[in-house]
Amino acid sequence: MNQFLMVLYSLMLGAFLGIFYDIFRILRLLINPKNLSVFIQDIIYFLISGFVTFVFVLIMNSGESRFYILAGEALGWILYHVSLGDFIYKRLKNIVKTRQAKS
């Protein structure tokens, strides 16, 4: 497969994993977990992300892991979080605080 397409797909996968991480962050806002719970959630997130990355590399690049694939995935995750992810999280955080104040 073309290297440019692989980087593009890895950027999209990184953004998807960023969205997936936001689900965990939103759950933390809703249930206010303890440190052990956050630790376990992080372990679950990283196991699932590692598995998804493994399957991605296996399917898209015949199992040949390349630095540009992992770098593209990391860059996609970072770009999502400093742009759309930050915006969404702040809005949802305000909504949760407002709902908790009304309760």
C-alpha positions as CSV (number, residue, x, y, z in Angstrom):
1,M,0.0,0.0,0.0
2,N,1.1,3.5,-0.7
3,Q,3.0,5.1,2.3
4,F,1.0,8.4,2.0
5,L,-2.3,6.5,2.3
6,M,-0.9,4.6,5.3
7,V,0.0,7.8,7.0
8,L,-3.5,9.2,6.2
9,Y,-5.2,6.1,7.6
10,S,-3.0,6.2,10.7
11,L,-4.0,9.8,11.3
12,M,-7.6,8.8,11.1
13,L,-7.1,5.9,13.4
14,G,-5.3,8.2,15.9
15,A,-8.3,10.6,15.8
16,F,-10.7,7.6,16.3
17,L,-8.7,6.5,19.3
18,G,-8.8,10.1,20.6
19,I,-12.6,9.9,20.3
20,F,-12.6,6.6,22.1
21,Y,-10.5,8.1,24.9
22,D,-13.0,11.0,25.3
23,I,-15.6,8.4,26.1
24,F,-13.5,7.4,29.1
25,R,-13.0,11.0,30.0
26,I,-16.8,11.7,29.9
27,L,-17.5,8.6,32.0
28,R,-15.1,10.0,34.6
29,L,-17.0,13.2,34.7
30,L,-20.3,11.4,35.2
31,I,-19.2,8.9,37.9
32,N,-16.3,10.7,39.6
33,P,-14.1,7.7,40.0
34,K,-11.3,7.0,42.5
35,N,-7.7,6.8,41.5
36,L,-7.8,3.0,41.2
37,S,-10.8,3.1,38.9
38,V,-9.0,5.7,36.7
39,F,-5.9,3.5,36.6
40,I,-8.0,0.4,35.5
41,Q,-9.8,2.5,32.9
42,D,-6.5,3.6,31.5
43,I,-5.2,0.1,31.4
44,I,-8.3,-1.0,29.5
45,Y,-8.0,1.9,27.1
46,F,-4.3,1.1,26.3
47,L,-5.0,-2.6,25.9
48,I,-7.9,-1.9,23.5
49,S,-5.8,0.7,21.6
50,G,-2.8,-1.6,21.4
51,F,-5.0,-4.4,20.0
52,V,-6.7,-2.0,17.5
53,T,-3.3,-0.8,16.4
54,F,-2.0,-4.3,16.0
55,V,-5.0,-5.4,13.9
56,F,-4.7,-2.2,11.8
57,V,-1.0,-2.9,11.0
58,L,-1.7,-6.5,10.4
59,I,-4.5,-5.8,7.9
60,M,-3.2,-2.7,6.3
61,N,0.5,-3.4,6.1
62,S,0.8,-7.2,6.3
63,G,1.9,-7.0,9.9
64,E,5.0,-4.8,9.1
65,S,5.1,-2.1,11.7
66,R,6.7,1.1,10.5
67,F,7.6,4.2,12.5
68,Y,5.5,6.5,10.2
69,I,2.4,4.4,10.9
70,L,2.8,4.8,14.7
71,A,3.8,8.5,14.4
72,G,0.8,9.2,12.2
73,E,-1.5,7.5,14.7
74,A,0.1,9.6,17.6
75,L,-0.2,12.8,15.5
76,G,-3.8,12.1,14.7
77,W,-4.6,11.5,18.4
78,I,-2.8,14.7,19.4
79,L,-4.4,16.8,16.6
80,Y,-7.9,15.6,17.6
81,H,-7.3,16.4,21.3
82,V,-5.9,19.9,20.7
83,S,-8.7,20.8,18.3
84,L,-12.1,19.1,18.3
85,G,-11.5,17.0,21.3
86,D,-10.7,19.9,23.6
87,F,-13.8,21.8,22.3
88,I,-16.1,18.8,22.8
89,Y,-14.8,18.0,26.3
90,K,-15.1,21.5,27.6
91,R,-18.7,21.7,26.4
92,L,-19.6,18.3,27.9
93,K,-17.9,19.2,31.1
94,N,-20.0,22.4,31.4
95,I,-23.2,20.4,30.7
96,V,-22.3,17.8,33.4
97,K,-21.5,20.6,35.9
98,T,-24.8,22.3,35.1
99,R,-26.8,19.1,35.5
100,Q,-25.0,18.3,38.8
101,A,-25.7,21.7,40.1
102,K,-29.4,21.4,39.4
103,S,-29.6,18.0,41.2
